[in-house]
Structure formats: C-alpha cells, structure tokens
C-alpha cells in the first residue's frame, strides 16, 4: 500500500524479459541437478508418462526460483540494465547478487527490454540446496520438462533417517517467519495435507508467481515447481497434481492438499461433482484413495477434492465425490486437467464392500477397484442366457430400447432372439386411433468377451441365412423356427 508501481509499459517489458529467462533457464544444469549417479534412481523421479509424454532433462531452475523453496533466503535485488544478467554470488555470502556482462539482446521490434527486479535466494552454506538451518541430504537430484504452457521442475533429496522431517520443519518455520521476505514478494500456503504443502510465491510486485508442492515421502523430501513459459505465472493445480504423483514415485502416499480451514478466501468458490478415474486401497483398512481429474490452468480452477453425502446401506458404501471451483463455469477458464486424489474413510474396515461414487459402483478387484458395468452390475451372471445379459445386448444395439423381445434359443455361446422394433410406436398399451405396422426381425448372436454381438439379422425361417455366414452356428437353435412376424 502506498508503494509506487512500475509504469505499465515498462512492467510488461520487464515481465516479458523474465518469461524468456525462465523458459530458457532449464536448458542448463542448475543447482541440485544430477542423474542416476547422484544416488536418486530414475524410478523415484517423475517419469515422462507422469508428464504427458514430455521429454525430461537434467537441471534446475534459474536463481530467481529457489528449489526447494527457501522464503527466508530472499532479498531484493535491483533491476539490472539491459545487456546484463544476474547470477548467484559465490557460496557462503548471504543474500547478495553479482552481475556479469551479457551479449546485447537482439529484438525484431526494438531495443532490448530492461531486466525485471526480482528476488534471488541467498547462496546456501554446505549443500547446493540446503539452507544454514536445514540438515544436509545424502543425495539429491533435479529434473525438468516443458508441459504445455508450463515449465516443470522436480527436486528430490534423500536424508538420513528422521532428517527429512526436520528439513520440512525448517520450511514451515521459514514460512511463518518470512512470509514476506522482501519488498514485492509474498509466500502463501494455499493448501496442505498429511505429507506436505502447496505454496504460491508472488514476486515482482505481484505481477509474477511460482507454484510449489513440497512433501515428505519416507526419507525423501520432494519438491515440484511450476512456472509459466508464455506468461510469468505458475499453476498451483498443476503443482498439486504432479506433487501427489511425485510423492507416490518416492514411496509416499498420494493425496491432494486441501486449503487450511481457517484461511479466509474472498473468491467465490462453488461445489462441483468430480470425475472419478480410479479407486485404490488406502493406508489403512478403513480408507480408500479416489483418483479424480481436476480442472487446471488457473489457481481458481479446482481445489479440495473430497467425499460428501456419505452413507452405508445394505452392505454398500455410498458417497459423492466433489471439488471446489471458482472458474468451472468460465468459458475457456480452465483449459487443462491434472490428477488429484480424494480420501474416503469408513467407520469400519471396508473389506469387500462395493463402493458407489457419484452413482457409479466400484467393486474390489485384486489390490484395487474396477468400475462396474452400468448394465451388468458388479457381478455379471455366470449364465450368459440370463435376461441381464440379453438386456445389456439390446442396449448396445441400434433398436428402440423398449422393443418387445422373444428369446428363441440360447446355449450360452449362441443366441437367437426375435425383436419387434415397432412394438411401442403407439405407446405402452397403445393409443386410440394409432396403428403401427410390425417390424419383426430375428437376430443371431455370438457371445464374446464383452457380451452378445450380432452375427446376422434376418426375416427368413430356419437357419439358412445364418449358416451362410457362420457355418459353426448350432442348427438346433433355429432349424424349426418359422419366419418372424
């Protein structure tokens, strides 16, 4: 309040310079960069599959973005003139910077843009990542990738037993003491879970932001940083989704951080149904972890996936899976999706009970759960001639749903069924003055892995037509049948 802001034109030019610097920084090795030889194996790190097929490189971010985050190690650095660049000062020098000449910037539209004022983390003492009050990791590694409009960085450090928690405690302490460590900079805890924190760091007088997720997975400290490539803003929803995936890779529990209950939020958030993509066993017999898709692309797209309207009836568990969003109804406001996790906790062990989420049943299947078939249920009848299988077949056919049917023959592998497609043209029971000519056809069907599939439709008597296309069709099911109709 009361602080003079940079004129609009200059501010935009400065931010453009910052975005260029951020986008290119990951191409070189940065602090904490490493590879498999660093002591952190590939399987502990995010994979290309986790990042939508993106190519992964080794290296950390530029000095503007500390990784892992260190709120108390920041100090304001004056803007440097165009044609120079800011680099970290030598180790063991607290919160300072140095500038070295750089090649003149070349622009098709005019002279180089002035560099933006930014905060630079103080060079650490000891490890390339540890702060003066933080324990030393025994191994650390940093990777990066570009995913759409974001640059993603992951940092993983392994500590001696018990010291990863101490490193996390140092971060929490710094967030409480140094929420605003420098003019124009602010660190905010957006959400938290049992494993860690979702953070948003605002800087450059609030015109730029970086999103972090930092969490514990056994003896590992895992940190994911998301910054923009086309704009100077990271996405907390993306950081939360990739953070939960990174925890799972490092041996932790994959969950989604939720906002602190006490934090006031003036944004107009509303409740929406979440899209459930998977269900798995939780860390104890009473808990399930529910994988969901979260809207992403803006900090207000989605948060707090959770279960709601929970009840247990007739040996089954029912719950709605919902999330909060302030932009779900904004056209183009959330252009992407990221994974998230909601937690379901029962008062008793869940065991082999079916779980109905958003009116869709899920049944135990090995170590996880499978989505039940909407027509066959969770336990399809063993008898393929059961009416449940026949009705499911009709729903998959291009016929009126309420067509009258007559099963002429079935042996579990082959089915003969006659349908009148015009049986309900005049409504149930008919209407006065309404008549519809019959449209009766005989369907010859074969049972496959997914259910009954049509081999042939015919209006002829007997088996002549079907035997022309399937010589193995059993004649006993159709030999004596008259023409349908």
C-alpha positions in Angstrom: 0.0 0.0 0.0 1.4 3.4 -0.9 4.3 1.9 -2.8 4.8 3.4 -6.3 4.4 0.8 -9.0 6.4 0.4 -12.2 4.7 2.2 -15.2 2.5 -0.3 -17.2 4.6 -0.3 -20.4 7.9 -0.9 -18.5 6.3 -3.5 -16.3 5.1 -5.5 -19.3 8.5 -5.3 -20.9 10.2 -6.4 -17.7 7.8 -9.4 -17.4 8.5 -10.4 -21.0 12.2 -10.5 -20.2 11.5 -12.6 -17.1 9.4 -15.1 -19.0 12.2 -15.5 -21.6 14.8 -16.0 -18.8 12.5 -18.6 -17.0 11.8 -20.5 -20.2 15.5 -20.9 -21.2 16.9 -21.5 -17.7 16.0 -25.2 -17.6 18.2 -26.0 -20.5 21.4 -25.8 -18.5 22.3 -27.7 -15.3 21.2 -25.8 -12.3 21.5 -26.2 -8.5 20.9 -29.7 -7.4 21.0 -31.1 -11.0 22.0 -34.7 -11.3 21.3 -38.0 -12.8 21.0 -41.6 -11.8 24.6 -41.4 -10.5 23.5 -38.8 -7.9 22.1 -41.5 -5.7 18.4 -40.8 -6.6 17.4 -43.5 -9.1 15.0 -42.9 -12.1 12.1 -44.8 -10.5 12.0 -42.3 -7.6 11.6 -39.4 -10.0 8.6 -38.3 -12.1 8.5 -40.1 -15.5 7.7 -38.9 -19.0 4.3 -40.8 -18.5 3.6 -38.6 -15.5 4.3 -35.5 -17.6 2.1 -36.4 -20.5 4.9 -37.8 -22.6 7.1 -34.7 -22.3 10.9 -35.1 -22.7 12.7 -34.9 -19.4 16.1 -33.1 -18.9 18.5 -32.8 -16.1 18.9 -29.4 -14.3 17.2 -27.0 -12.0 15.7 -23.5 -12.5 17.4 -20.2 -12.6 18.4 -18.3 -9.5 15.1 -16.4 -9.4 13.2 -19.6 -8.4 14.7 -21.3 -5.3 14.2 -25.1 -5.3 13.4 -26.3 -2.8 11.7 -23.1 -1.6 13.6 -21.0 1.0 11.5 -18.0 2.0 14.0 -16.6 4.5 16.8 -16.7 2.0 15.5 -14.0 -0.3 16.5 -10.3 -0.6 15.5 -7.7 -3.1 18.0 -7.3 -6.0 17.9 -4.1 -8.1 16.9 -4.3 -11.7 20.0 -4.8 -13.9 20.3 -2.8 -17.2 19.6 -4.4 -20.5 22.5 -6.4 -21.8 23.5 -7.9 -18.4 22.3 -10.9 -16.5 22.1 -11.7 -12.8 23.9 -14.8 -11.4 24.3 -16.1 -7.9 27.1 -14.8 -5.9 29.8 -17.0 -4.5 28.8 -19.5 -1.8 28.7 -18.6 1.9 27.7 -14.9 1.0 24.3 -14.2 2.5 21.6 -12.8 0.2 23.6 -10.9 -2.3 24.0 -10.9 -6.1 26.5 -10.2 -8.8 26.2 -9.1 -12.4 28.3 -10.1 -15.4 28.2 -8.6 -18.9 26.0 -10.4 -21.4 25.7 -10.2 -25.1 23.4 -7.4 -26.3 19.9 -8.5 -26.7 18.6 -8.7 -30.2 14.9 -7.9 -30.9 13.0 -7.6 -34.2 10.8 -4.9 -32.6 13.2 -2.6 -31.0 15.9 -2.4 -28.3 16.3 -4.9 -25.5 13.8 -4.8 -22.7 15.0 -3.8 -19.2 15.6 -6.7 -16.8 12.9 -7.2 -14.2 13.5 -6.6 -10.4 13.4 -10.0 -8.7 14.4 -11.8 -5.6 17.3 -14.2 -5.6 17.8 -16.8 -2.9 20.8 -16.4 -0.8 23.6 -18.9 -1.7 23.4 -21.8 0.7 26.1 -23.0 3.1 27.1 -26.6 2.6 24.9 -28.5 0.2 23.8 -26.9 -3.1 20.3 -26.9 -1.8 20.4 -26.8 2.0 20.0 -23.5 4.0 22.0 -22.7 7.0 19.4 -24.2 9.4 18.5 -27.2 7.3 20.0 -30.7 7.6 22.2 -31.9 4.8 20.8 -34.5 2.3 22.9 -37.5 1.4 21.7 -37.4 -2.2 19.7 -35.0 -4.4 18.6 -34.7 -7.9 16.7 -32.2 -10.1 14.9 -32.7 -13.4 12.8 -30.5 -15.7 10.4 -30.7 -18.6 8.1 -28.4 -20.5 4.4 -29.4 -20.4 2.1 -27.2 -22.5 2.4 -23.6 -21.2 4.4 -24.6 -18.0 7.9 -25.4 -17.1 8.0 -28.2 -14.5 10.9 -28.8 -12.2 11.2 -31.7 -9.7 13.7 -31.8 -6.9 14.2 -34.9 -4.7 16.6 -35.2 -1.8 17.3 -38.2 0.4 18.1 -37.7 4.1 19.4 -39.8 6.9 16.6 -41.4 9.0 14.4 -38.7 10.5 16.1 -35.7 9.0 13.7 -35.3 6.1 11.1 -34.3 8.6 13.5 -31.8 10.1 14.1 -30.3 6.7 10.3 -29.9 6.3 10.0 -28.3 9.7 12.7 -25.8 8.7 10.5 -24.9 5.7 7.4 -24.5 7.8 9.3 -22.3 10.2 10.6 -20.1 7.4 7.1 -19.7 6.0 5.8 -18.5 9.4 8.8 -16.1 9.9 9.4 -14.9 6.4 6.1 -14.9 4.6 7.1 -11.5 3.1 10.9 -11.7 3.0 11.4 -8.8 0.5 9.6 -5.9 -0.9 7.2 -7.1 -3.6 7.4 -10.8 -2.6 4.9 -12.9 -0.7 4.7 -16.7 0.2 1.3 -18.1 0.7 0.2 -21.6 1.9 -2.7 -22.4 -0.4 -3.4 -25.9 0.9 -1.8 -28.7 2.9 -2.2 -32.5 3.5 -0.5 -35.0 5.8 2.6 -35.1 3.6 3.2 -31.5 2.7 2.3 -28.1 1.5 1.0 -26.4 -1.7 2.6 -22.9 -1.9 2.2 -19.9 -4.1 5.1 -17.4 -4.3 4.3 -14.0 -5.7 7.1 -11.7 -6.7 7.9 -8.7 -9.0 5.3 -6.6 -7.1 2.7 -9.4 -7.5 2.9 -9.4 -11.3 4.5 -12.9 -11.4 4.1 -16.1 -9.4 5.5 -19.6 -9.0 3.6 -22.6 -7.6 5.3 -25.2 -5.4 4.3 -28.5 -3.8 6.7 -29.8 -1.2 6.1 -33.0 0.7 7.7 -36.0 2.6 7.9 -39.5 1.2 9.7 -41.7 3.8 13.3 -40.4 3.9 12.8 -38.2 0.8 11.9 -34.5 0.5 10.1 -34.0 -2.8 9.5 -30.6 -4.3 7.7 -29.7 -7.6 7.9 -26.2 -9.0 5.6 -24.9 -11.8 6.3 -21.7 -13.6 4.9 -20.2 -16.8 6.5 -20.2 -20.3 4.2 -17.9 -22.1 3.1 -15.9 -19.0 5.1 -15.2 -15.8 2.6 -17.3 -13.7 2.7 -20.9 -12.5 -0.3 -23.0 -11.8 -1.0 -24.4 -8.3 -3.4 -27.0 -9.5 -0.7 -28.5 -11.8 1.8 -28.4 -8.9 -0.7 -30.2 -6.6 -1.4 -32.9 -9.2 2.2 -33.5 -10.1 3.2 -33.2 -6.4 1.0 -36.1 -5.5 2.4 -38.2 -8.4 5.9 -37.3 -7.3 5.1 -38.4 -3.7 3.9 -41.8 -5.0 7.0 -42.2 -7.1 9.2 -41.6 -4.0 7.3 -44.1 -1.9 4.8 -41.8 -0.1 1.0 -41.6 0.0 -0.6 -39.9 -3.0 -3.2 -37.4 -1.9 -4.4 -33.9 -2.8 -3.6 -30.9 -0.5 -6.7 -29.1 0.8 -7.0 -25.4 1.9 -6.4 -24.6 5.6 -9.9 -24.4 7.2 -9.1 -21.1 9.0 -7.9 -19.2 5.9 -10.2 -16.5 4.7 -10.8 -16.6 0.9 -12.8 -13.8 -0.8 -13.0 -15.8 -4.1 -16.5 -17.2 -4.9 -16.0 -20.9 -4.8 -18.7 -23.4 -5.7 -19.1 -27.1 -5.3 -19.0 -29.4 -8.4 -19.0 -33.1 -9.0 -15.6 -34.5 -9.6 -14.8 -37.0 -12.3 -13.6 -40.3 -10.7 -10.9 -42.1 -12.7 -9.8 -44.8 -10.2 -10.2 -46.2 -6.7 -7.5 -47.9 -4.6 -6.9 -49.1 -1.1 -5.6 -46.5 1.3 -3.0 -46.7 4.1 -5.4 -48.5 6.5 -8.3 -50.9 6.2 -10.9 -48.1 6.7 -9.6 -45.8 3.9 -9.9 -45.6 0.1 -8.0 -43.2 -2.1 -10.1 -41.9 -5.0 -8.3 -40.7 -8.1 -10.0 -37.8 -9.8 -9.4 -35.3 -12.7 -9.1 -31.7 -11.6 -9.7 -28.7 -13.8 -6.4 -26.7 -14.3 -4.9 -23.7 -15.9 -5.6 -21.1 -13.3 -5.2 -21.0 -9.4 -9.0 -20.8 -9.1 -9.8 -23.8 -11.2 -10.1 -26.5 -8.6 -9.2 -27.4 -5.0 -10.2 -29.6 -2.1 -11.4 -32.8 -3.9 -13.3 -34.8 -1.2 -16.2 -37.1 -0.4 -19.6 -35.7 0.5 -23.1 -37.1 1.5 -21.5 -40.3 2.8 -23.8 -43.2 3.9 -23.6 -47.0 4.3 -26.7 -49.1 3.4 -27.3 -52.8 2.6 -23.7 -53.7 2.8 -22.6 -51.0 0.4 -20.9 -47.6 0.7 -22.4 -44.5 -1.0 -20.6 -41.2 -1.4 -20.4 -38.2 -3.7 -17.0 -37.1 -4.8 -16.9 -33.3 -5.2 -14.4 -30.4 -5.6 -14.5 -26.6 -5.2 -14.0 -24.4 -8.3 -14.3 -20.7 -8.9 -13.9 -21.0 -12.7 -15.7 -24.2 -13.8 -18.4 -22.1 -15.5 -16.0 -19.7 -17.2 -15.7 -20.5 -20.9 -12.1 -21.4 -21.5 -11.2 -20.5 -17.9 -9.6 -23.9 -17.1 -8.1 -25.3 -20.4 -6.4 -28.3 -18.9 -6.7 -31.1 -16.4 -4.4 -32.7 -13.8 -4.8 -35.7 -11.5 -5.9 -35.3 -7.9 -6.9 -37.5 -5.0 -9.8 -37.6 -2.6 -10.0 -39.7 0.6 -12.9 -41.8 1.7 -12.8 -43.1 5.3 -15.3 -45.6 6.8 -16.1 -46.1 10.5 -15.3 -49.8 10.0 -12.9 -51.8 7.7 -14.1 -51.5 4.1 -13.3 -55.1 3.2 -15.0 -56.4 0.1 -17.9 -54.0 0.0 -18.9 -52.3 -3.2 -18.4 -48.5 -3.2 -20.9 -46.3 -5.1 -19.3 -43.0 -6.1 -21.4 -40.3 -7.9 -24.0 -43.1 -8.6 -21.4 -45.4 -10.2 -20.5 -48.6 -8.4 -16.9 -49.8 -8.0 -16.0 -53.3 -6.9 -12.8 -54.7 -5.2 -10.5 -56.2 -7.8 -7.2 -57.5 -6.6 -5.3 -54.7 -4.8 -7.6 -52.0 -6.4 -11.1 -51.5 -7.6 -12.8 -51.7 -11.0 -15.7 -49.7 -12.3 -18.8 -51.9 -12.5 -20.6 -52.2 -15.8 -23.7 -49.9 -15.9 -25.8 -52.7 -17.4 -24.4 -55.9 -15.9 -23.5 -54.5 -12.4 -20.5 -55.6 -10.4 -21.2 -59.3 -10.6 -22.4 -60.3 -14.1 -24.4 -63.5 -14.1 -22.4 -66.6 -14.9 -25.2 -67.8 -17.2 -24.9 -65.9 -20.5 -28.5 -66.6 -21.3 -29.6 -64.7 -18.2 -32.0 -61.8 -19.0 -29.4 -59.3 -17.6 -27.0 -60.2 -20.5 -29.9 -60.1 -23.1 -31.0 -56.6 -21.9 -27.4 -55.4 -22.0 -27.1 -56.7 -25.6 -30.2 -54.8 -26.6 -28.9 -51.5 -25.1 -25.9 -51.9 -27.4 -28.0 -52.4 -30.5 -29.4 -49.9 -32.8 -33.0 -50.7 -31.9 -35.7 -48.9 -29.8 -35.0 -49.5 -26.2 -38.5 -50.9 -25.4 -38.7 -53.2 -28.4 -40.6 -56.4 -27.5 -38.3 -59.4 -27.5 -38.6 -63.2 -27.5 -35.5 -65.4 -27.0 -36.0 -68.3 -29.3 -32.9 -70.3 -28.3 -29.7 -69.9 -26.3 -26.9 -72.3 -25.3 -24.5 -69.7 -23.6 -22.3 -69.3 -26.7 -25.1 -68.6 -29.3 -28.3 -66.8 -29.1 -31.4 -66.5 -31.3 -33.8 -63.6 -30.5 -36.8 -62.1 -32.3 -37.5 -58.3 -31.8 -40.5 -56.2 -32.9 -39.0 -52.7 -33.4 -42.4 -51.1 -33.7 -44.0 -52.6 -30.6 -44.0 -49.2 -28.7 -44.7 -46.8 -31.6 -48.2 -46.2 -30.2 -47.1 -46.0 -26.6 -47.3 -48.6 -23.8 -50.7 -50.4 -24.3 -51.4 -48.4 -27.5 -53.4 -45.3 -28.2 -56.9 -45.0 -29.7 -56.6 -44.5 -33.5 -52.9 -45.3 -33.6 -51.5 -48.3 -35.5 -48.0 -49.2 -36.5 -47.1 -52.0 -38.9 -44.9 -54.7 -37.3 -41.2 -54.6 -37.9 -40.1 -58.0 -36.7 -36.6 -59.3 -37.2 -34.7 -62.3 -36.0 -31.2 -61.7 -34.6 -28.5 -64.4 -34.5 -25.8 -63.5 -31.9 -22.5 -64.8 -30.6 -21.1 -64.4 -27.1 -17.8 -62.6 -27.0 -15.7 -61.3 -24.1 -17.7 -58.1 -23.8 -21.1 -59.7 -24.2 -23.5 -60.7 -27.0 -22.7 -59.4 -30.5 -24.9 -59.6 -33.6 -23.8 -62.0 -36.3 -26.9 -61.5 -38.6 -30.3 -60.0 -38.8 -32.9 -62.0 -40.9 -36.6 -62.3 -41.8 -36.2 -65.8 -43.2 -37.3 -69.0 -41.4 -34.9 -71.6 -40.1 -31.1 -71.4 -40.2 -30.3 -70.9 -43.9 -29.2 -67.3 -43.7 -27.0 -67.6 -40.6 -25.3 -70.8 -41.8 -24.1 -68.9 -44.9 -22.0 -66.6 -42.7 -21.3 -68.8 -39.7 -21.1 -72.5 -40.6 -20.4 -73.3 -36.9 -23.8 -71.9 -35.8 -25.7 -74.7 -34.0 -28.7 -75.6 -36.2 -30.6 -77.0 -33.2 -31.3 -73.4 -32.1 -33.0 -72.3 -35.3 -33.9 -75.4 -37.5 -37.6 -75.4 -36.8 -38.2 -71.7 -36.4 -40.8 -70.1 -38.8 -40.3 -66.8 -40.4 -40.5 -64.0 -37.8 -43.6 -61.8 -37.8 
